[in-house]
């Protein structure tokens, strides 16, 4: 009996001690400044984010048996970098190895190679990634809900990286979240060990890739922004500096464009970014001279209002980029000697009369090439427009805008988005190519 009484007394005492320790721990956690989660709650007594988040499937960071079937595969666009990225940083790899000038679909980008490598040295060191978690502020991107279509999503991704740079944060992205889906659908496909892929993406873009089970409590500060918040972000950085940094990011993506081999993060086969050029030019895609016209009506009246606002701030014509009249297109292509070369037409099909007018024009019609439906997809269309000798687009379209930004990053100077008629009725540029990054003109779309 005495032994039972003694045992019961000891059990009660242990329970009291455990409860006391738990209360003390909670008090320390609630007063610790590292648990001040930004954009969630300013109340220090809430150590974890309170925003409801959809729980995503877990994914481990070790070798993935599903990927074993691709053992030994060498993707010509990414294998060299990924092979060396584990023992050295992306910057070390890019600057120490005899890298070649940037080419996409066998077409050389106009950017000066030395200038390209200088930007790699400047922005590719990823110094914040070397800081311990307790000294690291992260901007967390998660969930599967997107804001708008692909063009908007791409703007949001670029804005997240710009926000992180402006505020000394590291972008942290959950596996199988919307940004990873958008990126791997067109660039940086998963092709081997998932851990190697993770390391390559992290050191290429200077981001963190987080699994669902990764603990956010380790980090000094966590800020969560959704797609819309990121889209609306407008950096205060000088436009030249913004172009320099985001240009580096865009070139980094295109160094690892998908060629139809590999998988997205959802384990779906990736498509070929060169599909359109393959279908139209075949083996001559590397040397063919061609132009791209992107017709985007933007759902009628809303598109007219948006272009009208951009026209007010840039001085461009308020309707020309929506209507794409034959005379407007010819005024661009004829002085460049491009009227006798193929003209690829990309459209949302909301205004078929635009294509009909171009086909009926005796100068333009014979050279119009419609993209085969089995080759057309958003990545293939983007790449065809990106590498064109001439691109004519609509500044009110985020799709056109992303293409224009990418072309500027790759060194193209023949992008026509902001046009107006001068006093003599001649079509001229109202704004240079860099206006696509100017927040005074493009606002949230910059």
C-alpha positions in Angstrom: 0.0 0.0 0.0 2.8 2.4 0.9 4.5 1.6 -2.4 1.3 2.5 -4.4 0.9 5.7 -2.5 4.5 6.6 -3.2 4.1 5.9 -6.9 0.9 8.0 -7.2 2.6 10.9 -5.4 5.6 10.7 -7.8 3.3 10.6 -10.9 1.4 13.7 -9.7 4.6 15.6 -9.0 5.9 14.8 -12.5 2.7 16.0 -14.1 2.9 19.4 -12.3 6.5 19.9 -13.3 5.7 19.1 -17.0 2.7 21.6 -17.0 4.9 24.3 -15.4 7.6 23.9 -18.1 5.0 24.0 -20.9 3.6 27.3 -19.6 7.1 28.8 -19.4 7.8 27.6 -22.9 4.7 29.2 -24.3 5.5 32.5 -22.6 9.0 32.5 -24.1 7.6 31.7 -27.6 5.0 34.4 -27.4 7.4 37.1 -26.5 10.1 36.0 -28.9 10.4 38.6 -31.8 11.3 35.9 -34.4 7.7 34.8 -34.3 6.3 38.1 -35.6 4.8 36.9 -38.8 4.4 39.7 -41.3 1.1 40.4 -43.2 -0.7 37.9 -40.9 -1.1 39.5 -37.5 0.6 42.3 -35.6 -0.4 40.7 -32.3 2.7 39.2 -30.7 0.8 36.5 -28.9 0.2 34.6 -32.2 3.4 32.8 -33.0 2.1 31.1 -36.2 0.5 32.5 -39.3 -3.3 32.5 -39.0 -4.1 32.8 -42.7 -5.9 29.6 -43.8 -3.7 27.7 -46.2 -4.5 24.7 -48.3 -2.4 21.8 -47.2 -0.3 20.6 -50.1 1.0 17.0 -50.7 4.2 16.2 -49.0 7.3 15.6 -51.0 10.6 14.3 -49.6 14.0 15.7 -50.5 15.9 12.6 -51.1 16.2 10.5 -54.3 12.8 9.9 -55.8 12.2 6.3 -57.1 9.8 7.7 -59.7 12.7 9.6 -61.3 14.9 6.5 -61.4 13.8 5.8 -64.9 15.6 8.9 -66.1 18.9 7.9 -64.6 21.7 8.8 -67.0 19.6 11.2 -69.0 21.4 14.4 -70.0 19.3 17.4 -70.9 21.6 19.6 -73.0 20.1 22.8 -71.5 20.6 22.1 -67.8 22.7 19.0 -67.2 26.0 20.7 -67.1 24.9 23.3 -64.6 23.1 20.8 -62.4 26.0 18.4 -62.4 28.3 21.0 -61.0 25.9 23.0 -58.9 26.2 20.8 -55.8 29.9 21.4 -55.1 30.0 25.0 -56.2 27.6 27.9 -56.4 25.7 28.9 -59.5 27.8 32.0 -59.9 31.0 30.0 -59.6 29.8 27.5 -62.2 28.7 30.3 -64.6 31.8 32.4 -64.2 34.5 29.7 -64.0 33.3 27.3 -66.7 33.8 28.3 -70.4 30.1 29.1 -70.8 28.7 29.8 -74.2 26.5 32.8 -75.3 22.9 32.3 -74.5 20.9 30.5 -77.2 17.2 29.5 -77.3 16.0 27.0 -79.9 19.3 27.3 -81.7 18.8 31.1 -82.0 21.5 33.3 -80.4 20.3 36.0 -78.1 21.7 39.5 -79.1 22.9 40.3 -75.6 26.6 40.8 -75.2 28.0 37.7 -73.6 30.4 39.5 -71.3 27.7 41.8 -70.1 25.5 38.7 -69.4 28.3 37.1 -67.3 28.9 40.4 -65.4 25.3 40.3 -64.3 25.7 36.7 -63.2 28.6 37.7 -61.0 26.6 40.6 -59.6 23.3 38.9 -58.9 24.1 35.2 -58.8 26.0 34.9 -55.5 22.9 34.3 -53.4 24.6 35.7 -50.3 21.4 35.7 -48.2 21.1 31.9 -48.7 24.2 31.4 -46.6 22.8 33.2 -43.6 21.4 30.9 -40.8 17.6 30.6 -40.6 17.4 32.6 -37.4 18.9 35.6 -39.3 16.8 35.2 -42.4 13.6 36.9 -43.4 11.6 34.9 -45.9 8.8 35.9 -48.3 6.7 32.7 -48.5 4.8 31.7 -51.7 2.4 28.8 -51.2 -0.9 27.4 -52.2 -2.4 26.6 -55.6 -4.7 29.6 -56.2 -3.5 32.0 -58.8 -4.3 35.6 -59.7 -5.4 35.7 -63.3 -3.8 33.9 -66.2 -0.3 33.0 -67.0 0.8 36.5 -67.9 -0.3 37.8 -64.5 1.3 34.8 -62.7 4.6 35.6 -64.4 4.4 39.2 -63.3 3.7 38.0 -59.7 6.7 35.8 -59.7 9.0 38.6 -61.0 7.5 40.9 -58.4 8.2 38.5 -55.6 11.9 38.4 -56.5 12.0 42.2 -56.8 10.2 42.6 -53.4 12.7 40.2 -51.8 15.6 42.2 -53.3 14.2 45.5 -52.2 13.6 44.4 -48.6 16.5 41.9 -48.0 14.2 38.9 -47.9 14.7 35.4 -49.4 11.8 34.1 -51.5 10.7 30.7 -50.1 8.4 28.6 -52.3 6.5 25.5 -51.3 6.8 22.4 -53.4 3.8 22.0 -55.8 2.6 25.6 -55.2 1.5 27.8 -58.0 4.9 29.4 -58.7 6.6 26.1 -59.0 3.9 24.9 -61.4 4.3 28.0 -63.6 8.1 27.7 -63.7 8.5 24.0 -64.3 5.9 24.0 -67.0 8.2 26.1 -69.1 11.7 26.1 -67.5 13.8 24.0 -65.2 11.9 20.7 -65.6 12.5 18.0 -63.1 14.7 15.4 -64.8 16.7 13.5 -62.1 17.1 13.4 -58.4 14.6 15.8 -56.8 17.2 17.0 -54.3 19.6 17.9 -57.1 16.7 19.7 -58.9 15.9 21.6 -55.7 19.5 22.7 -55.3 19.8 23.8 -58.9 16.6 26.0 -58.7 17.7 27.5 -55.3 21.1 28.5 -56.5 20.0 29.6 -59.9 17.2 32.0 -58.7 18.6 32.5 -55.1 15.4 31.2 -53.5 14.5 28.5 -51.0 12.3 25.5 -52.0 10.3 24.3 -49.0 8.6 21.0 -48.4 5.3 21.0 -46.5 6.9 19.6 -43.4 9.7 22.3 -43.3 9.4 24.3 -40.1 8.8 28.0 -40.5 9.6 28.6 -36.9 13.3 28.5 -37.7 13.2 31.8 -39.6 13.6 35.3 -38.2 10.6 36.7 -40.0 8.0 35.2 -42.3 5.9 37.3 -44.7 3.2 35.7 -46.8 1.9 37.4 -50.0 -0.6 35.9 -52.4 -0.6 36.3 -56.2 -2.7 39.4 -56.2 -0.6 41.2 -53.6 2.6 40.3 -55.5 1.1 41.5 -58.8 0.2 44.9 -57.3 3.6 45.4 -55.8 5.5 48.4 -57.3 9.2 48.7 -56.5 10.8 52.0 -55.6 14.0 50.9 -57.3 15.3 52.9 -60.2 14.1 51.6 -63.5 17.6 50.8 -64.8 18.5 48.8 -61.7 15.2 46.9 -61.9 15.8 46.1 -65.6 19.3 44.9 -64.8 18.2 42.6 -62.0 15.0 41.2 -63.6 16.8 40.9 -66.9 19.3 38.6 -65.1 16.4 36.5 -63.7 14.8 36.2 -67.1 18.0 35.1 -68.8 18.5 32.5 -66.0 15.1 31.0 -66.8 15.8 30.8 -70.5 19.2 29.2 -69.9 17.1 26.2 -68.7 14.1 26.3 -71.1 12.2 23.0 -71.4 12.8 21.0 -74.5 10.0 18.4 -74.1 12.0 16.0 -71.9 11.4 15.9 -68.2 8.5 16.6 -65.8 6.7 19.4 -64.0 6.6 19.3 -60.2 3.2 17.6 -60.6 5.0 14.8 -62.5 3.4 15.6 -65.8 5.5 15.5 -68.9 6.7 18.9 -70.0 6.1 20.4 -73.4 8.8 21.7 -75.8 9.3 25.5 -75.7 10.5 25.2 -79.3 7.4 23.5 -80.5 6.1 26.5 -82.6 9.5 27.1 -84.2 10.0 23.4 -84.9 6.6 23.2 -86.6 7.0 26.2 -88.8 10.7 26.3 -89.6 12.0 22.8 -88.8 15.7 22.5 -89.1 16.0 26.2 -90.2 14.6 27.6 -87.0 18.0 28.9 -85.9 18.5 31.1 -89.0 14.9 31.9 -90.2 14.0 35.6 -90.3 10.5 36.2 -89.1 8.2 38.5 -87.2 5.4 37.9 -84.6 2.2 39.9 -84.2 0.3 39.3 -81.0 -3.3 40.2 -81.1 -5.0 40.4 -77.7 -8.4 42.0 -77.3 -8.6 41.8 -73.5 -12.3 41.1 -73.3 -13.5 44.2 -75.2 -14.3 47.2 -73.2 -12.0 46.5 -70.2 -9.1 46.1 -72.6 -9.9 49.4 -74.2 -10.0 51.2 -70.8 -6.7 49.6 -69.8 -4.9 50.5 -73.0 -6.5 54.0 -72.8 -4.8 54.5 -69.4 -1.5 53.3 -70.7 -1.9 55.5 -73.7 -2.5 58.5 -71.5 0.7 57.9 -69.5 2.9 56.8 -72.4 1.6 58.9 -75.3 0.9 55.8 -77.5 -2.2 55.5 -79.6 -5.2 54.3 -77.5 -6.5 51.7 -80.0 -3.8 50.8 -82.5 -2.3 47.9 -80.5 -5.8 46.4 -80.1 -6.9 46.8 -83.7 -3.6 45.7 -85.4 -4.7 47.3 -88.7 -2.6 46.3 -91.8 -1.3 49.8 -92.2 -0.1 49.8 -88.6 1.7 46.5 -89.0 3.2 47.5 -92.4 4.5 50.8 -91.0 6.7 48.7 -88.6 7.8 45.9 -90.9 8.4 47.7 -94.2 11.3 50.0 -93.0 13.0 46.9 -91.5 12.7 44.9 -94.7 10.6 42.2 -93.0 7.5 42.3 -95.2 8.8 39.6 -97.4 9.5 37.2 -94.5 7.1 35.0 -92.5 4.8 36.7 -90.1 3.5 34.5 -87.2 0.1 35.5 -85.9 -0.7 34.8 -82.2 -4.2 35.6 -81.0 -6.8 35.0 -78.3 -9.4 34.5 -81.2 -11.8 37.1 -79.7 -11.7 39.3 -82.8 -11.3 37.1 -85.9 -11.8 40.2 -88.2 -8.2 41.3 -87.3 -6.7 38.2 -88.9 -9.1 38.5 -91.8 -7.9 42.0 -92.6 -4.3 41.0 -92.4 -4.9 38.0 -94.7 -6.7 40.1 -97.2 -3.8 42.7 -97.4 -1.7 42.1 -100.5 1.6 42.8 -98.8 1.0 41.0 -95.5 -1.4 38.2 -96.3 0.9 36.0 -98.4 3.4 35.8 -95.5 1.0 35.2 -92.6 1.7 31.9 -90.9 -0.9 30.5 -88.6 0.5 28.3 -85.8 -0.6 24.7 -86.0 -3.0 23.8 -83.1 -0.9 20.7 -82.1 2.2 22.9 -81.8 0.6 25.9 -80.1 0.7 26.3 -76.3 1.6 29.2 -74.1 5.3 28.3 -73.7 5.7 27.6 -77.4 4.0 30.9 -78.3 6.1 32.9 -75.8 9.4 31.4 -77.2 8.4 32.1 -80.8 7.7 35.7 -80.0 10.7 36.0 -77.7 13.2 35.0 -80.4 11.5 36.8 -83.4 13.4 39.4 -85.3 10.5 41.7 -84.8 7.7 41.6 -82.2 4.5 43.7 -82.3 2.4 43.5 -79.2 -0.2 45.1 -77.0 1.1 46.9 -73.8 -2.2 46.3 -72.1 -1.6 42.5 -72.2 0.6 40.9 -69.5 1.4 38.2 -72.0 2.8 40.7 -74.4 4.4 42.5 -71.5 6.3 39.4 -70.4 7.5 38.8 -73.9 8.6 42.4 -74.2 10.5 42.2 -70.9 12.1 39.0 -71.9 13.2 40.4 -75.3 14.8 43.4 -73.6 16.6 41.0 -71.2 18.0 39.1 -74.2 19.1 42.2 -76.0 16.4 42.7 -78.7 15.8 46.2 -79.8 13.0 45.6 -82.3 10.0 45.3 -79.9 7.0 47.5 -80.8 4.4 48.1 -78.1 4.1 51.9 -77.8 3.3 53.6 -81.1 1.7 56.8 -82.1 1.3 59.0 -85.2 3.4 62.1 -85.4 2.2 65.5 -86.8 2.8 64.3 -90.3 0.7 61.1 -89.8 3.7 58.8 -89.7 3.8 56.0 -87.1 6.7 56.4 -84.7 7.6 55.2 -81.2 5.9 57.0 -78.4 8.0 55.3 -75.7 11.1 53.2 -75.8 11.3 49.5 -74.9 12.2 50.2 -71.3 8.8 51.7 -70.8 7.4 48.2 -70.2 9.2 48.3 -66.8 8.2 51.8 -66.0 5.6 51.9 -63.1 4.6 55.4 -64.1 3.2 54.0 -67.3 2.5 50.3 -66.6 1.7 50.7 -62.9 1.2 47.2 -61.4 2.0 45.5 -64.7 5.6 47.0 -64.7 
